[in-house]
Every structure is written in C-alpha cells, then in structure tokens.
C-alpha cells in the first residue's frame, strides 16, 4: 500500500509503516499494519484514499 500511495498520489515523503501486534496473538499474520501519511494541505482526495485503503482490506482514519 505504501508503494501504491507513492505511485498514485505522488506523496513527497515516504509513508511511515507501523506494525501493531494484537494483544495475546502469537501469530505474525494477526498483526495490524498502519500506514501513516501526512496530508497537512489536504491535497489528496479522501474518497480516493478510502478506495485505496479498501483495496487492501483497510480503512482511512484521520486524527
């Protein structure tokens, strides 16, 4: 997804990847991934970001 953000939206800074293992889960497959993108100027269309997140079975959250 981080690569797709760069390719589709031309984000200037590389997205930050954060991995958060679920409490009590031993299996690495159960870890959640967070892709952090700073969009201070609101340059990116939220609907398009929502669509991209959905392609990876995720969702977009704002602060």
C-alpha positions in Angstrom: 0.0 0.0 0.0 2.9 2.4 0.8 4.2 1.9 -2.8 0.7 2.5 -4.2 0.4 5.7 -2.3 3.6 6.9 -3.8 2.7 5.8 -7.3 -0.9 7.0 -7.4 -0.8 10.1 -5.2 2.8 11.2 -5.6 3.3 11.7 -1.8 6.5 13.5 -1.3 7.6 11.8 1.9 7.7 8.0 2.2 4.7 6.8 4.2 5.6 5.6 7.7 4.7 1.9 8.4 3.8 0.9 11.9 3.1 -2.7 12.9 0.9 -3.3 15.9 0.6 -6.9 17.2 -2.8 -7.7 18.7 -2.7 -8.4 22.4 -2.3 -12.1 23.1 -1.7 -13.0 19.5 1.4 -15.1 18.7 0.9 -15.3 15.0 2.6 -12.6 13.0 -0.3 -12.9 10.5 -2.5 -11.3 13.1 -0.5 -8.1 13.3 -2.2 -4.9 12.2 -0.4 -2.5 9.9 -0.8 1.2 9.9 0.3 3.4 7.0 0.8 6.9 8.2 0.6 9.7 5.6 0.9 13.4 6.5 -1.5 15.5 4.3 -1.4 18.9 6.1 -2.6 20.8 3.0 -5.4 18.3 2.3 -4.0 17.8 -1.2 -5.3 14.2 -1.6 -9.0 13.4 -2.2 -10.3 11.5 0.9 -12.6 9.4 -1.3 -9.7 8.2 -3.4 -7.7 7.4 -0.2 -10.7 5.4 1.1 -10.8 3.4 -2.2 -7.1 2.6 -1.9 -7.4 1.5 1.7 -10.4 -0.7 0.8 -8.3 -2.4 -1.9 -6.0 -3.6 0.9 -9.0 -4.5 3.2 -8.3 -1.5 5.3 -9.8 1.9 6.1 -8.7 5.5 6.3 -8.7 7.4 9.6 -8.0 11.0 10.3 -6.6 12.2 13.5 
